[in-house]
């Protein structure tokens, strides 16, 4: 039979010399690191003696604080620190279910952002206010809105796990709001001329890799994991069976990511030029000198970024070519369902809302076509007034 908690009045005393304050003290039920129930001594400054001259006022303030602890539906919270919970409970349960790249992503966010700020903080002491201040500080440090969103998502996922295990009563991270982002760097426009100019600026092997990314829509990890057994040059197809991240091979991102993609004559020509005589079917298409996968990070820093800088293209990376492929497919009238299948997306909404962008030349052509269409109606287009009648003056008054 569960022992019923006793009602607490708490204790009250004054502290300080020049600036005296009222301090309340009480016992708070908690869940220990071994999940066994326990209690800790809590104390909190209630206010100054100048604000509350009488002990009766101070007692009322303390009673308000203890109302939650004394309620019948009060649930003790954990004294686990954030770091100990992540290492002792969360990682052992969650990491075995994740892909290698997802593990690295979570570890990077936890080690670089969450542990330095909250590692030694008890879970029950992580409040909405502290998390909101943390997110604002990260925004002011210059991190991108996307990175801030990722940090908050990982943080919220971990705290939600603590709630599900009964260590916390609610998820304070989910109560926060993402700070308003500052000015975002304008990304390079996706148009055939800019894609071609960037590819032509690149040295090998990045030139061939970028060309194939733009013409097939593969992810960079899928491209670097291709083996000759995945390529059918005679019939013009490639099969996506694996992906690679930091030298670690894994299954593709989703079930739909395992797909067969047709190759045009140019793609076949590029791949044929890279195929050595007597190549083993299990050999990588784009290997490093020792036969291991190329490093996407090294290629980005040593070849792609310098080429983008020389051309004045901002925001272009390996994934930019995948967006370019989707956008150009849409530009030539490809149905969304076909684009979704080629990219290996799980839903058409991802394809339509995230990957398809406006090609500037197409946007201008569309506007001109609308003008031409309205121009055929004659009387609908253009202001009609007689300059000699004073209408120009009236128009200027409306403008100013």
N, C-alpha and C positions, 0 to 999 in steps of 0.2 A: 504494500500500500504506500502510495506516494505521500511523503510528509508535507503537510501544508505549511507554506511560508508564513512567518509571523509579520504582523503589521508593524511598520517602523515609524517612529517619530523623528529619528535622527538626533544629532547633537548640534549645538550652536555655540559659537564663541567668537570673541573679537580678536583681531590681529592687527599689528601695526602700531606705530608711535605717532608720527605727525598726521598720517592719513589712515585713520582706523577703518577697518572693513569688517563686515560680518562674514563668517565662514561657516558653511553647513557641512556636516559629515554624516555618512551613512554607509551601510553595507549593501553592495549590489550583487545579486545572483549572476553568475557567469557560467559559461561552458569552458572547462579547462582544455589544454592541449591534448589530453587523453580522452576527450569528449565526456569526462565525468563532471557532474555538477559541482560547483564551488561558489565562493563569494570573495569579493575584494572590497577593500576599504576605499570609499570615494569621498573626495572633499571638493568643494567648489565655493568660490567667492560669490556671495549673494548680492553684494552692493556695499556702498560706504555707509558709515554710521551717520554721516551728514544727510544722506538720502533717506535713511530709515532710523530715526532717532530712538524709537522704542523697540524693545525686544519682541513685542507683539507683531510689529510689521515684518521683522526679520523672520519670525517663526512662520508667518503666513507665506513668505516667499519660499522658505524651505519646504513647507507643506505642498506647495504647487509643484516643486521639483519631484517630490516623492510620490505624487499621485499616480504616475505611470508605474513606478516600481511596486506600489501597493495594490495595483489593480489585479483582479482575478485572471485577466487574460495576458498578463505580462509574460513575455518569453525571454529567458536569459540569452545573452549573446556571447560570442566567443572572444577569448583573450588571445587567440592565435594572432601572430603578426602576419602581415600580408606575405612577406617572404617565406615564412615557415609554412603557411597554407599552400602557397604555390608549389614549393618544393616537396612538401610532405603529403599533400592530398590531391592537388589539382593536376600536376604533371603526371604522376603515376597513373591516374585514371583516364586522362584525356590524350596524352601524347601517343599511346599505342594505336589510337584510332586515326591519327593524322598522317598525311603525306610528309615526306622529308622537307619539302619547301615550306609547308605550313608550319612545321615545327620551328624551322629557322626564322620564319616571320614572327611567330609568337615570342621566341627567345630574344630576338633583337629588340622588340618593343618593350619586353619586360626588363631586360638588362640595361637598355639605354635610357628608358624613360620612367618606368613604374617603380622599380626597386630603389633607384636613387631618391625618389620622392616619398614613397610609401612603404619601403621594405621593412622598416622597423616599427611601423605603426600598427597597432592592434586593429583588427577588422572592424570592431564595433566603434572605433574612433574615426573611421573614414566617413565624413559627412558630406552632404551635398555642397556645402559652402567651401570645404577644403578642395574638393574635386573641381568645382567651378573655377576657383582661383588658380588651380594647377593648369587647367586648360587655357585660361586667359594668359598665364605666364608663358606657356608653350607657343601661343599665337604671337605674343610680343617678341619672342626669341627669333622669329623669322621662319618657323616651320610652315610648310604649305598646309592649306585647308584639308587636303586629302590625308596628309600624315596625321594631323590632329584628329580627324575622324577615325583613322585606324587605331590610334592610341586609345581613344574613348571606347571603341568597339571591343578591343581586347580587354581593357579594364572592366567594362560592364559584363563581359562574358565570364571573367574570373569571379567577380563579386556575385553574379547570379548563381554560380556553382556553390558558393558558400551559403547562399539563401536556400538553395535546394537541399543542402545537407543539414539544414536547421541550425547553422552557426550564426546566422543573421536573420533579422526580421524582415528587412526589405533591402532593395538594391538602390543605394544612394546615387550611384553613377548614372543610372537610367533617369534620374530626376534632373540631371543637368542639361544645359543647352550648349550646342556648339557655338563658340564665339563667332561674331561676324567676321568673315575673312577680309583681309586687306586687299590691295590691288593685286590682281593675278597677272603673271606674265603672259603676254599674248603668244599663243602657239603658232607654229609655222602653218600657213594655209595649205590645205591639201588640194593640190591641182597637179595635173600631169607634168607640167613644166618644172615645178619645184621638186617633185619626186625624182624625175629624170636627172635634174641638175645635181642633186645630192648623190645619187648612185654613181654618176660619172666622176664625181670628185673623190670617191673612195678608192683606197688601195685594196688589193686582194689580201685575204679572202673576203673582207667585208663587202666588196663590190658585188661579188656573186651571191653572197648570202642576202644582202639587201634586195637585189634584183628578184631573187626567188621569194622572199618574204612579201614583196609588193605584188607579185604575180600569182601567189598561191594563198596568201593570208595566214600562213602558219605562224604560230608563236615561236619566238626565238629558241625556247627550250625544245620544242618539237623539231625545229630545223636542225639544231646541233646534235639531236639524238638519232637522226636519220642514218640508216645503214643501207648498203647496196641491195640487200634483200628486200628492202621496202620500196625500191625503185623499179618500175617497169618501163624502160626507155622505148622498147619496141611498140608497146600499145599506148604509151603516154599517160602513165598513172603513177602516183605515189601513195603509199599507205602510212598513216600516222598510227604508230603502235606504242611509242614511248615518248617520254620527255626527260630532259636532264637539267639538273640544277646544282651548280657548284660541284660537278663531277659525279653526282649521285643520280642514277637512272631510276625512273619511277613510272607508274601508270599515268596516262594523260589526265588532264584536269577533271573531265567528266566522262560519262559513258558516250555522249555524242562526240566527244573530242577524238575518239577512235573513228577515223573516217578515211575514205578513199577520195583523192582529189585528182581531177584530170590535169594533164600538163600540156601547155601549148608548145609550138615548135621552138620558141625562144628558151623556154625552161629546159626542154630536152637537150637543146644545144649546149646550155651552160653546164648541165649535169654530165653530159657526155664528155665535155672537156675536162672535167674533174676526175673522171673515172680512170684510174691507172690500169695498165695492162695486167691481167691476171689478178685483179682485185678479189679478195675473199668476200663472200656474200655478207659475212658478219662484220666486215670492216665499216667504220664510220665514213660517211660521205665527206665530212669536213673534220678530219682529225688534227690534233696537235702533232708535233714531231715524234712524240713517244707513243702515238696511237690513242691517247686519251681524248676526251671531248675538249673542244676549244672553250675558253673562258669568255662568256658573254660580257663580263665586266671589263676584262682587258680589251676586248675588241671595241667596246663602247668608249672607253677612256683614251685609247691609243689611236683609233681610226675614225669612229663615227663622230665623236664630239668635236675634234679639230676640223673635220669637214663641215659640220654644221656652223661652227664659229666663222669659218672662212666665207661661207655663203650668207651669214646673217640669219640663219634659221633658228628660232627659239622653240624649245619644247619638243624637239624631235629626238626620239630614241628608237630602240628596236621595235617597241610596240606601236610606234607611230606608223610604221609600214603596214601593220595589220589593219589599223584604222584607214589608211590610204586605200588598201585593197577593197575594204567594204564600201568606202565612199565612191570609188571609181566603178565598182559593180553597180551601185545605185545610179550613177551618172549615165551608164549605158542601158538603163532600163531593166536591170535584173530583178526578178521578183524577190521580195523579202524572204520567202521560204527557201529559195535557192541560196541566197546569201547566208542565211542562218545555217544551212546544211554544210556549205563550204567552210564556214568559220568554226563549225562544231559547237554552236551555242545551244544551250538547253531551252531557250525560249526566244521567240521573235522580238519580244520587248527589249531584250538586251541588245540585239542586233540593231533595232530601229532607233532606240533612245541613246545608246552609248557609242556605237561604232559608225553610224552613217552621218557624215557631215556634209555641209553644203560646199560644192565646188564653186569658187568665185565666178568663173566664166559661165557656169550654168545659171547662177543666180542673176547675173547681168542679162543673159539671154532671156531668162524668164520675165524679167521686168520689162525688157524691150518688147517682148511678145504681147504682154498685157497692154502696153501703150499702143501698139499697133492695133490690137483688138478694139480698144476703146476709141482709137482714132478713126475707125471705120464708121463710128456713130456720129462723127462730125460735131453736132451741136453740144455733145457732152464735154468736149475738151476745150480748155483754154478760157481765160477771163474775157468777158465781152463788155467793154465800156468805151465811151468816146472820150479821148484825152482832153478835148476842148470843152467838155461839159463840166469839168471839175471833179470827175470821178477819181482821177489820179490822186488828188489831194485827200479825198475821203478815204481812199485805200491806204495812203501813208499814215493817216490818223489811226486807222485800225491796226496797222502793223506796229506803230510806236506806242 
